[in-house]
Amino acid sequence: MQTLKYTPEGICPNQIVISLEDGIVTAVQFSKGCEGNLQAVSRLVEGMPVQRVIELLKGIDCRAKGTSCPDQLARALEQMAETNA
């Protein structure tokens, strides 16, 4: 199992903790932010392949910030994928 503690930029949460096993997202936890929405995002992506999560979430924008919580999750997953390449 691989775990990453990611410090996002431009969003309310100050940390995203992601666990992967064999290219599958097994857990996601956001620290701070919109609790209900972030729990939903976390539950929806658990069990999904990393590349599929990236495809679905990368580029989502929140309030014209150029990023969002889902986008930052996708960026963190990209970082994990690059590290494993």
N, C-alpha and C positions, 0 to 999 in steps of 0.2 A: 504494500500500500504506500502511496505517495501523498504527502500533505504539504500544502503551501499556505503560508500566512502572507496575504497580499495587502499592500497599502494602496487603496484606490485614490484617484485624484478627481476633484471636481464634483463629488457626491457627498451626501450626508454621512453614510457609514465611514468609519475610520479604519476598518479592517474587514477582509473577507478571508475566511478559512475554508479551504477546499481540500477534499480527500478524493483520490482517484485509485482505482484498482483495475489493471488491465485495460486502460483506455476508457473506463466507464466512471462517470461521476457517482461517488457513493455518498457524499455529504457536502453541504454548503452551509456556512453560517456567516451572516452579516452582523457586525457589531454596530449598533445604533441605526438610525434611519427609520423608515416607515415599516414598523414591525410586521403588520399583517401582510402587506404586499411582498416584503422580502421573504417571509416564511413561505408564501405561495410560490415565488420564483424558485426558492430552494427545493421545495417538494416536487415541483414540476420537472426540474432538471435531474433529480436523483434517479439513477438507473439509465440515464441516456449516455450515448457515446460522446466523448469530448468534442469531436469535430461537428457533430450535429448541433450541440449547444452553441458553439461558436457561430455556425451558420444562422441560427435562429435569432441570436441576441446581439451580435456585433452590429454596431451602427445605430442602435436605438437611442434616441435623444430625449432628454428631459429638460423642459423649460429653456430650450435654445442654449444649453450649456455645451453642446458638442459631445456630450456623453450622458450616461445614466447608470443606475445600479446594474441593470442587465448587461449593458455595454462593458462596464468595468469587469464584471464576471467573465465575459467573453475574452477580454484582454488578459486577465489573469490565467485563463485556460490556455490561451495562445502562448503565454510565457512558459507555462508548464510543458506544453507540447514541444516548444523549441529546446528546452532544457533536456528533454528526453530524446531529441532527434540525433 
